[in-house]
Amino acid sequence: MTDTLPILEATDIDHDYGTISVLENVSATLRRGAVTALIGPNGSGKTTLIRSLAGLHEPTAGKIAYHGPETARRIGYLPQHPAFRPGFTCLETLEFYASLVGGDETAAMTHLDRVGLADAADRPVEALSGGMTRLLGIAQATIGDPPVVVLDEPGSGLDPGMSMHVFDVAAELADDGIAVLLSSHDLELVERVADRVLILSDGRIVRRGSTAQLRDELDADSLWAVYETAIGGDLDTVRVQGGHA
Ligand SMILES: Nc1ncnc2c1ncn2[C@@H]1O[C@H](COP(=O)(O)OP(=O)(O)OP(=O)(O)O)[C@@H](O)[C@H]1O
């Protein structure tokens, strides 16, 4: 199910950190029922764009418009480094988030189960591995059933099977009508799951479209080949925006 109208729309976004310009003239749309993947080199501005779209910081210029239903929680968000308050179990943590957004606290177990953490329901959050903490973060992002879910590197730090599972969960959320945005460096999984891809380079979107469209446009046989062409330059150098730190 993909609506024609975008549910979230960023128009001509700029983002500066002090004197450092990190995003320039970025426009992007998210649609219900679709997984949109944001890919790009380290430091290209993915997290900055994701945080802008999730409403966590104001862009320096430009506009972000939400066209979805009025719900207690519009946008679920998985940060790049999720952290939870110690002293609570996984289940208690999700029940707490559900109580914050007026969601169904009894559904917390379903959310845990969806990310494969049902067996860890009674484990304290401080006793989770890094990958399990990320999975709990993904479960947290879906609490309250927001129509938009934004996941910053959901597969990072997960074993290959779990990574694939998390991308499948993203696809299931989209099948349920949610607009999903995720950032990732795993181009194989992106190619497998994403309906649309945005390629960010030096704070600008340099390519956008479905994987098939991008492959056609660039006469490339894989998303990796598309990425290489779209990014250009040295792939083994981090281009630091704003120059020396
Ligand atoms: N709070 C901040 N203050 C100053 N500069 C920042 C801040 N946060 C990010 N930056 C800079 O903005 C640029 C983009 O960072 P961002 O985290 O958005 O990139 P990214 O594409 O998500 O990178 P990665 O793939 O490594 O996670 C980088 O040059 C980074 O150093």
Ligand as a Chemical Component Dictionary entry (heavy atoms), coordinates in Angstrom:
data_LIG
# 
_chem_comp.id                   LIG 
_chem_comp.type                 NON-POLYMER 
_chem_comp.pdbx_formal_charge   0 
_chem_comp.three_letter_code    LIG 
# 
loop_
_chem_comp_atom.comp_id 
_chem_comp_atom.atom_id 
_chem_comp_atom.alt_atom_id 
_chem_comp_atom.type_symbol 
_chem_comp_atom.charge 
_chem_comp_atom.model_Cartn_x 
_chem_comp_atom.model_Cartn_y 
_chem_comp_atom.model_Cartn_z 
_chem_comp_atom.pdbx_ordinal 
LIG N1  N1  N 0 26.843 18.023 17.131 1  
LIG C1  C1  C 0 27.703 18.227 16.111 2  
LIG N2  N2  N 0 28.529 19.304 16.103 3  
LIG C2  C2  C 0 29.363 19.519 15.067 4  
LIG N3  N3  N 0 29.475 18.727 13.994 5  
LIG C3  C3  C 0 28.685 17.638 13.958 6  
LIG C4  C4  C 0 27.766 17.328 15.003 7  
LIG N4  N4  N 0 27.128 16.182 14.670 8  
LIG C5  C5  C 0 27.619 15.791 13.473 9  
LIG N5  N5  N 0 28.562 16.665 13.054 10 
LIG C6  C6  C 0 29.305 16.589 11.795 11 
LIG O1  O1  O 0 28.347 16.556 10.748 12 
LIG C7  C7  C 0 28.804 15.701 9.697  13 
LIG C8  C8  C 0 27.713 14.683 9.397  14 
LIG O2  O2  O 0 27.552 13.829 10.538 15 
LIG P1  P1  P 0 26.401 12.714 10.587 16 
LIG O3  O3  O 0 26.510 12.027 11.902 17 
LIG O4  O4  O 0 25.119 13.346 10.231 18 
LIG O5  O5  O 0 26.889 11.765 9.400  19 
LIG P2  P2  P 0 26.499 10.254 9.053  20 
LIG O6  O6  O 0 26.318 10.209 7.575  21 
LIG O7  O7  O 0 25.357 9.807  9.884  22 
LIG O8  O8  O 0 27.820 9.452  9.451  23 
LIG P3  P3  P 0 28.056 7.898  9.881  24 
LIG O9  O9  O 0 27.732 7.048  8.684  25 
LIG O10 O10 O 0 29.515 7.881  10.203 26 
LIG O11 O11 O 0 27.182 7.625  11.070 27 
LIG C9  C9  C 0 30.133 15.106 10.153 28 
LIG O12 O12 O 0 31.166 15.878 9.578  29 
LIG C10 C10 C 0 30.106 15.306 11.664 30 
LIG O13 O13 O 0 31.420 15.466 12.186 31 
# 
loop_
_chem_comp_bond.comp_id 
_chem_comp_bond.atom_id_1 
_chem_comp_bond.atom_id_2 
_chem_comp_bond.value_order 
_chem_comp_bond.pdbx_ordinal 
LIG N1  C1  SING 1  
LIG C1  N2  SING 2  
LIG C1  C4  DOUB 3  
LIG N2  C2  DOUB 4  
LIG C2  N3  SING 5  
LIG N3  C3  DOUB 6  
LIG C3  C4  SING 7  
LIG C3  N5  SING 8  
LIG C4  N4  SING 9  
LIG N4  C5  DOUB 10 
LIG C5  N5  SING 11 
LIG N5  C6  SING 12 
LIG C6  O1  SING 13 
LIG C6  C10 SING 14 
LIG O1  C7  SING 15 
LIG C7  C8  SING 16 
LIG C7  C9  SING 17 
LIG C8  O2  SING 18 
LIG O2  P1  SING 19 
LIG P1  O3  DOUB 20 
LIG P1  O4  SING 21 
LIG P1  O5  SING 22 
LIG O5  P2  SING 23 
LIG P2  O6  DOUB 24 
LIG P2  O7  SING 25 
LIG P2  O8  SING 26 
LIG O8  P3  SING 27 
LIG P3  O9  DOUB 28 
LIG P3  O10 SING 29 
LIG P3  O11 SING 30 
LIG C9  O12 SING 31 
LIG C9  C10 SING 32 
LIG C10 O13 SING 33 
# 
